[in-house]
Amino acid sequence: MSLGGVHATAVLTDSTTLSFAVPVVSAGLEDLVVQNPDGASYTLQNALTVQ
């Protein structure tokens, strides 16, 4: 998983909950990328606004 291109360690709590600590990234809108172990990934553009 990454936020704004910076790696973030994620914890899968259950089938609908994924938690992670926000890494140090630049202020502004940041994309969130989740990647499965098989290499498939999903990008949520502008997922989070960092202030």
C-alpha positions in Angstrom: 0.0 0.0 0.0 1.2 3.5 -0.6 -0.1 7.0 -0.1 1.3 9.7 -2.4 4.0 7.3 -3.6 5.2 6.6 0.0 5.0 3.0 1.4 2.4 2.5 4.2 2.1 -0.7 6.2 -1.5 -1.8 6.3 -3.4 -4.2 8.6 -6.5 -6.0 7.3 -8.9 -6.2 10.2 -11.8 -7.9 8.4 -13.3 -8.2 5.0 -14.3 -4.5 5.0 -11.7 -2.8 7.2 -8.1 -1.9 6.2 -6.1 0.3 8.6 -2.8 2.1 8.0 -0.6 4.9 9.5 -0.4 7.9 7.2 3.3 8.3 6.2 5.0 11.6 5.9 3.9 13.0 2.5 3.5 16.5 1.0 0.5 18.6 1.8 -2.4 18.4 -0.7 -4.4 15.7 -2.4 -2.7 12.3 -2.4 -3.5 9.0 -4.3 -4.0 5.8 -2.3 -2.7 2.6 -4.0 -3.6 -0.8 -2.6 -1.7 -3.8 -4.1 -2.5 -7.5 -3.7 0.2 -10.1 -3.2 -0.5 -11.3 -6.8 0.5 -7.8 -8.1 -3.0 -6.6 -8.9 -3.6 -3.1 -7.7 -6.2 -0.4 -7.3 -5.6 3.4 -7.2 -8.1 5.8 -5.6 -7.1 9.2 -7.0 -7.1 12.1 -4.6 -8.2 9.8 -1.8 -6.9 11.9 1.1 -6.1 15.6 1.7 -3.0 16.0 3.8 -2.6 19.3 5.6 
